[in-house]
Amino acid sequence: MASSSNTDYSLKSRTNKSRRKTNIKCLQLNLQHSRAATSNLPQIILQYNLDIVFVQEPYTILNNVAGFPKSFRIFAHGSDRKRSAIIVNNNEDDVMAITQVSNEDVILTEIRYEGPTFFGASLYLPIDSDIERDLEKVDILQLTKRDGLILAIDSNATSKLWFDSAQIPGEEHWRNS
């Protein structure tokens, strides 16, 4: 089952002297490469008038994100199977991919909407990857520190807090130390 988080972000414009709020509706979810979950998502985006959707493990065909109408703008990068994407529904948003730091697991975009500029990043951190490699992915986001950042990450973290029973190799050793 796909997991999700829905947030309505209020941003204060740095360029607009009236400091009026700009609301952008965002959703973050892991589609687990599911064609069925993907086929339902466009309806949800339109029903709830979502502007930006941060997706991890999107459904792909021939290594490209698939299953979305052409009216949506899809941001994903890399030549292998995409595990991270950003879907934009609002044509008033000026969105540009930062490809220098993006790959199959990370997509970073610069977003301008009615004045404010901020960054949006969707990251997928595979459970079987080296933690140092994953930290490098997060480190590349340092270039966003001058502006706001919406960060949507599927870190594949395990915890008994959310009743995860997965065992990490060597887990017993450090739990009992």
DRENLUM-379649 format. One line per field, with one value per residue (C-alpha): residue number from 0; residue in one letter; chain; x, y, z. Coordinates in pm, 1 decimal. Layout:
BEGIN
resi: (NUM  ...)
resn: (a  ...)
chain: (A  ...)
c1: (X  ...)
c2: (Y  ...)
c3: (Z  ...)
This chain:
BEGIN
resi: (0  1  2  3  4  5  6  7  8  9  10  11  12  13  14  15  16  17  18  19  20  21  22  23  24  25  26  27  28  29  30  31  32  33  34  35  36  37  38  39  40  41  42  43  44  45  46  47  48  49  50  51  52  53  54  55  56  57  58  59  60  61  62  63  64  65  66  67  68  69  70  71  72  73  74  75  76  77  78  79  80  81  82  83  84  85  86  87  88  89  90  91  92  93  94  95  96  97  98  99  100  101  102  103  104  105  106  107  108  109  110  111  112  113  114  115  116  117  118  119  120  121  122  123  124  125  126  127  128  129  130  131  132  133  134  135  136  137  138  139  140  141  142  143  144  145  146  147  148  149  150  151  152  153  154  155  156  157  158  159  160  161  162  163  164  165  166  167  168  169  170  171  172  173  174  175  176)
resn: (m  a  s  s  s  n  t  d  y  s  l  k  s  r  t  n  k  s  r  r  k  t  n  i  k  c  l  q  l  n  l  q  h  s  r  a  a  t  s  n  l  p  q  i  i  l  q  y  n  l  d  i  v  f  v  q  e  p  y  t  i  l  n  n  v  a  g  f  p  k  s  f  r  i  f  a  h  g  s  d  r  k  r  s  a  i  i  v  n  n  n  e  d  d  v  m  a  i  t  q  v  s  n  e  d  v  i  l  t  e  i  r  y  e  g  p  t  f  f  g  a  s  l  y  l  p  i  d  s  d  i  e  r  d  l  e  k  v  d  i  l  q  l  t  k  r  d  g  l  i  l  a  i  d  s  n  a  t  s  k  l  w  f  d  s  a  q  i  p  g  e  e  h  w  r  n  s)
chain: (A  A  A  A  A  A  A  A  A  A  A  A  A  A  A  A  A  A  A  A  A  A  A  A  A  A  A  A  A  A  A  A  A  A  A  A  A  A  A  A  A  A  A  A  A  A  A  A  A  A  A  A  A  A  A  A  A  A  A  A  A  A  A  A  A  A  A  A  A  A  A  A  A  A  A  A  A  A  A  A  A  A  A  A  A  A  A  A  A  A  A  A  A  A  A  A  A  A  A  A  A  A  A  A  A  A  A  A  A  A  A  A  A  A  A  A  A  A  A  A  A  A  A  A  A  A  A  A  A  A  A  A  A  A  A  A  A  A  A  A  A  A  A  A  A  A  A  A  A  A  A  A  A  A  A  A  A  A  A  A  A  A  A  A  A  A  A  A  A  A  A  A  A  A  A  A  A)
c1: (0.0  137.2  215.4  145.5  159.7  -49.5  58.9  -61.0  250.7  218.9  510.4  585.0  717.1  1065.3  1016.8  663.7  663.4  304.9  422.9  102.8  85.5  96.2  -52.2  72.7  -90.2  159.6  141.8  423.8  385.4  555.8  376.5  581.3  603.8  232.3  40.7  -289.9  -177.4  -44.0  -366.7  -561.0  -322.2  -421.9  -783.9  -671.1  -447.7  -740.4  -998.2  -791.2  -644.8  -288.7  -12.0  295.9  328.7  658.1  674.2  908.2  912.1  685.1  546.3  780.7  785.1  1125.3  1286.4  1056.1  778.6  446.6  74.6  15.3  -178.5  22.9  -127.8  92.2  459.2  683.2  1032.0  1264.8  1625.6  1874.4  1898.9  1804.2  1473.3  1347.4  1284.3  1204.2  989.4  802.3  463.3  338.4  -28.7  -31.3  76.1  124.2  420.8  749.4  941.3  1289.9  1485.0  1835.9  1987.1  2344.1  2250.1  1963.4  1969.8  1733.9  1699.1  1703.4  1517.9  1576.1  1365.9  1357.5  1000.0  870.4  508.7  367.0  691.4  860.9  1135.5  1203.5  1335.8  1152.3  1333.9  1209.7  1455.4  1447.8  1708.1  1719.4  1732.3  2023.2  2246.5  2549.6  2458.5  2754.1  2614.6  2275.9  2431.3  2601.0  2258.0  2129.8  2448.6  2393.0  2091.3  2327.6  2293.0  1933.1  2020.1  1961.1  1595.2  1321.2  1322.2  1045.4  1216.1  1023.5  1224.6  1148.5  1441.2  1333.4  1395.7  1283.7  1152.6  937.9  763.4  561.4  552.4  816.2  939.1  1217.3  1555.0  1866.3  2184.0  2386.7  2095.9  2105.9  2472.4  2425.2  2095.3  2261.6  2577.3)
c2: (0.0  341.2  578.7  949.5  1284.9  1585.8  1935.8  2283.9  2501.3  2873.9  3070.5  3435.1  3617.2  3763.8  3993.0  4115.4  4403.6  4336.4  3998.8  3829.8  3455.2  3221.6  2878.4  2579.2  2242.1  1955.9  1580.2  1333.8  960.5  637.8  464.6  143.1  121.6  36.7  88.9  84.3  349.1  561.8  536.9  675.0  959.1  1199.7  1190.8  1268.7  1552.5  1709.4  1639.6  1809.7  2070.3  1974.3  2188.4  1974.1  1602.6  1457.1  1090.0  809.0  477.1  592.7  352.4  344.4  211.6  182.3  366.1  669.1  783.0  676.5  691.4  1066.8  1288.7  1517.4  1818.3  1737.2  1829.2  1545.6  1611.8  1313.3  1265.8  995.4  715.8  421.1  339.8  652.5  616.3  980.5  1235.4  1561.7  1603.6  1960.0  2028.7  2409.9  2580.2  2906.3  2754.0  2826.8  2505.8  2417.0  2097.2  2137.4  1851.0  1900.7  1745.8  1521.2  1150.5  851.6  878.8  1258.7  1529.9  1890.1  2171.1  2546.7  2671.1  3024.4  3098.9  3452.1  3596.7  3355.8  3128.5  2803.5  2457.7  2128.3  1796.3  1440.4  1176.6  800.5  635.9  260.1  39.5  -160.4  135.5  266.7  536.0  748.5  754.1  861.1  1137.2  1268.9  1290.4  1499.7  1711.2  1828.5  2015.8  2264.1  2489.0  2557.9  2717.5  3071.5  3000.8  2780.7  2405.6  2147.3  1815.3  1491.6  1180.3  811.2  708.2  345.0  386.4  107.2  156.7  -27.0  307.9  240.3  -133.2  -217.5  -570.3  -564.8  -671.4  -478.8  -690.4  -640.7  -470.3  -701.0  -621.8  -245.4  -276.8  -488.2  -273.5)
c3: (0.0  -90.1  195.5  173.4  344.9  239.6  339.2  247.3  259.0  320.7  184.7  247.7  -54.0  -14.4  -310.5  -244.4  5.3  113.3  250.9  134.8  171.0  -123.0  -69.4  -262.2  -205.2  -194.7  -154.6  -91.6  -143.5  -241.6  -528.5  -486.7  -869.1  -871.7  -1193.5  -1000.2  -749.6  -1034.4  -1233.4  -932.6  -856.4  -1139.2  -1018.1  -662.7  -785.8  -971.5  -699.1  -429.4  -664.8  -571.5  -720.7  -662.0  -587.0  -462.9  -561.5  -469.7  -657.2  -941.1  -1197.9  -1497.7  -1852.5  -2022.3  -1726.4  -1760.9  -1528.1  -1683.4  -1622.3  -1601.3  -1842.9  -2070.2  -1891.1  -1588.1  -1593.6  -1476.4  -1343.0  -1314.4  -1419.7  -1511.3  -1765.2  -1540.7  -1370.5  -1195.7  -823.4  -757.7  -938.5  -897.4  -1066.2  -1124.6  -1192.7  -1171.8  -1495.5  -1305.6  -1123.9  -1298.7  -1229.4  -1349.6  -1280.4  -1140.8  -1340.8  -1216.8  -882.6  -992.6  -1075.9  -1065.1  -685.7  -647.0  -834.2  -732.2  -876.8  -840.9  -810.2  -857.2  -777.6  -751.6  -621.2  -382.2  -505.4  -327.3  -401.7  -401.9  -376.2  -395.6  -273.0  -256.8  -33.2  -102.2  205.8  61.9  -24.6  158.9  413.6  300.4  -54.2  80.9  291.2  -22.4  -185.7  101.5  106.3  -249.1  -124.0  47.2  -255.4  -153.0  180.7  56.0  -22.6  116.6  61.3  56.6  112.4  51.5  134.8  145.1  364.0  407.0  777.9  1006.0  1356.6  1605.7  1663.2  1349.2  1408.6  1149.1  1206.2  942.6  1071.1  975.3  941.1  1259.5  1434.7  1736.1  1788.4  1826.7  2014.0  2282.9  2312.5)
